[in-house]
Amino acid sequence: MIQLRTQTAAYWGPEFVLKEADVEFISSHLLEIERPQTAEQLTKALMAQHVAAEKSDIERMLSGRIIYRPQTSYQVDEELVFPALEFVHGKVKAIRQGFNPQHGQFNVIAVQMNGKTREFAADLNIDHPLNADTDDLLSAAITINIDQLYADYGAKVQEKLLKAMNQHQEFVRLGQQWFMKALMADINIGHLHLTEAILEMSEGGPLAVDEILPHLDMDASIPPAVQVFSLNYHLLQDERFDEVAPVGKVAWFLRRLEPESVRTPPQRLIYSPVSYDRALISPQLIMLERELDDEWSNIEAVTSPHPVVFTLTYPHRLAGTIPLSSRIRPLFQASNSPHQRIVLLDEISNQPIQAWAVREHRYIVGLEEWYAEHEIPIGGFVHLKPGLDPGVVILSYDVRRPQREWMRLATVVDNRLHFELHRRTIGCGYDDLMIVGTDVLTAIDALWRRAESNNRSIASLLAEIFPPLAELTPQKTVHAKTLYSAINMLRRLPPGPVFAELVRQPAFQSVGDHYWRFDSSRWRDIR
């Protein structure tokens, strides 16, 4: 069987070099079709061009020559072409008789090709693939499924093509689409001002470009796809506009009308990375870290969305946010934008909650009213699961008949964080090791600011909160989860550096089952 070079892995492999003519072809292709194309579409067009070029070469090489077939008779000085040998040419120089016990008599032709002489059978009347009809032979050789060719070899070709296009200023990329600057619609400052006014009338958005374009009085002769690409491109360059849709969609919001906590992360959520020796953390503490699933823990994200129950911590309860942790991130559609408008559906009321995912800082904002309405405590369980509609996540909590329960209450005594046990009415499922309440938010906020300005060490913060927490239990011990929950009232920290400091500091002594005891006589504030 004949196989074109463009059907082989060797052709498209590491040795494949993208030439300037290939880039020129892409330019001509975009000029011809006059609409944006995805990287995949452009790569398929380029691969099809290479196949077509080889087909043209084959037709040229066959022109005026005889295709070699074993069953045919040949004369000296006839020019032959051998498709099975990459269409090499040759001239018959001699003919002699041959014999094979299985096939009988036939002729042997001596053919000179590429400066060498090779012998081939002729007048051989047997079934042989090379005896196929010429038209059928060529048809089989030049009929190539470009989609399959792309599936087999397209990834590397696309990588090289995009690298080359990025080096040429005439190409414009927007998301997964490419176009030519010369073909873009003229978007002027007036169009952008009008877009701002349209979004403002829509309470900031989000609006797709299809909803904006009818109001811009664009030239009707410009193809709609070009209008959409051009306006999207110019909006992306303008700081007034924020693209807030998931991957595969485009929607715009007026940046100045976005919630403040979207444009600027709440300070209590900001984690300044801490250097610590991870080798100090035992496998058991690592398992506990995975259970806590803090958004700033170095935990590999799960690959598919599943129902999640997370425990609300003080920083997120205060800011009205949901952590974008390793288990929670897959519930929300991927986005190329740092800000994404999302919908949460309250499972109890069946009412939608408009929220925002701020991926760079790993939180979802917009839950402050919901937390307050349902009186979700610090340490309360919050449920998330995929909704029936794409992009919708269902939000709920453990609804229980309100009862008065003993819980830790944070107070401030002598400018230090203090804890006491008080009875409070709780109507939500919660983690008894992490639950904490407070009636003095302003005083705790002042402690946090003081800790930040003084750059207090993790060890000194643990030494401050440990004794009052230990006084709440007869054994004078505190669980690692409790310490993690409490220290986040003074400083935003994931479990890793907290657990490492417990192990490193001699004053903290493990007594098993993640409980710790504090020996003040061994206390040293190790920096």
Residue, then its C-alpha position, 0 to 999 in steps of 0.5 A: m500500500i502507498q502511504l504519503r509522507t504526510q500520513t506518517a509520524a516521521y513527517w509531523g514529528p520532532e523534525f517537522v519545521l514550520k517555514e515562513a511559507d506556512v505562516e504566509f499560508i495562514s495569513s492568506h487563509l484568514l484573508e480568504i475566509e475573513r472570519p476568526q479561527t480557532a487554533e485547531q481550525l488553523t492547524k487543520a488548515l495547515m495540515a491539509q495544505h501540506v497534504a494538498a502540496e504533496k498530492s500536487d507533487i505526486e501528480r507532477m511526478l506521475s505526469g508523462r510517466i508509467i506507473y510500475r506494476p509487476q504484471t505489466s510488460y516494459q521496453v528498454d528506455e521506458e521511464l517508470v515511476f514507483p509509488a511504493l518507493e516514494f515515487v522515485h523515477g527510473k529508466v529501464k536499462a535491460i530485460r532478462q528472463g526469470f523463473n520461480p517454481q511457484h509463479g513460473q516464468f516472468n521477466v526481470i527489468a533492470v532499472q536505473m534510479n538515483g545512480k544505482t541499478r535495481e531489478f524488478a519483476a515484470d510480466l508477473n501474472i499474480d495477485h499483487p497490491l502493486n497491480a491495482d488499478t492506477d486510479d484506485l491506487l492514487s485515490a487510496a494514497i491521496t484521500i486523507n481524513i484531516d480530522q484523524l491526521y490532526a488527532d494523531y499528530g496535530a498537538k505538536v504541529q499546533e504548538k509550533l504554529l502558535k509559537a510562530m504566530n505569536q512572533h508575527q504582529e499581524f496576528v491577533r489572539l483572543g481566547q482560543q481564536w485568531f484573526m488578522k489585525a488588518l481584518m478587524a472592525d474599526i472600534n473607536i472610543g465612541h463605541l467603548h464609551l457607549t458600551e460603558a453606558i449600556l453596561e451601566m444601565s444593566e447594573g454593570g452586567p454581565l452582558a455578552v457582546d451579542e447584547i451590546l453590538p445592536h446598540l453600537d450602529m456598526d457597519a452591517s457589511i462587516p460579518p457578525a463574527v468579525q464584529v464580535f471578535s473586534l469588540n471583545y478584543h478592544l474591551l479586553q484592552d480597556e481597564r473599564f471592562d472585566e470579562v467574567a464568563p467561564v471558558g467557552k463563553v464571553a460576558w462583560f461587566l463594568r469593573r467599577l460596579e463590581p463589589e469591592s471584595v471582588r476588586t480588592p481581596p478582604q484583608r482577613l483572607i490574604y495569606s502571606p506565604v510562610s516558609y516552613d519545613r514540611a518534613l516535620i509534619s507527620p503522615q497523620l497531620i498531613m491527613l488532617e491537613r487534607e481533611l481541613d482542605d484549606e484553600w492555601s494548602n498545597i493539596e492537589a485538586v480533584t479532577s471532577p466535581h463531587p458534593v463537598v462539605f466544608t467547615l466555615t472558618y473565621p476569616h471566611r465567615l467574617a468576609g462572607t466567602i467560600p474558600l476555593s479549595s482543592r475539593i471545591r474548585p472543580l465544582f465551578q466552571a474554569s475561567n480565563s478571567p481572574h473574576q467570574r460571575i457565578v450562580l449559587l442556588d439556595e437548596i432550601s429557598n430555591q432562590p439564586i444567589q449571585a456570587w463571584a469567584v476570585r480565583e487568584h485569591r482563592y475565594i467566592v464572595g457573596l455569602e455574607e447575607w446568607y451566612a447571617e440569615h441562617e446563623i451559620p457559626i464559625g465551625g459550621f458545616v456548609h454543603l455544596k454540590p453540582g446543580l442540574d444546570p451547567g454552571v449552577v452550584i447548590l448551596s445548603y447546610d445542616v438544618r437542625r432544630p435550634q438548641r442551646e449548646w456549649m461553645r467557645l466564645a472568643t473575648v479580649v482580655d488585657n490585649r490578648l485573645h481569650f476563650e470561655l465556654h458559653r451557651r449559645t443557640i445553634g441551628c446548624g450542624y458543626d464541627d465541635l473542634m472548630i466552632v467558636g463565637t465572639d461578641v467583640l469583633t472590633a476588639i479582635d480586629a484590633l488584635w489582628r491588626r496589632a499582630e500584623s503590624n508587629n509581624r508576630s511569629i506563629a509560635s508566639l500566637l500559638a503560645e497566646i491562644f493555647p493556655p485559655l483554650a486548654e483551660l476549657t478541658p479537664q485534660k488541659t489539652v487542645h486539638a490541632k483543628t481547634l488551634y487552626s481555627a483559633i489562630n485564624m482569628l489573629r492571622r490568616l494561616p493554612p494548617g501546614p505552617v501551624f502544624a510544623e510549628l507545633v512539632r518544632q517548638p519544644a513547649f508543644q507536646s503531642v499526647g496522641d489523636h492530634y491533641w497537644r499540651f503546652d508546657s510553658s517552662r519549655w517555651r522559647d520563641i524560636r524565630 
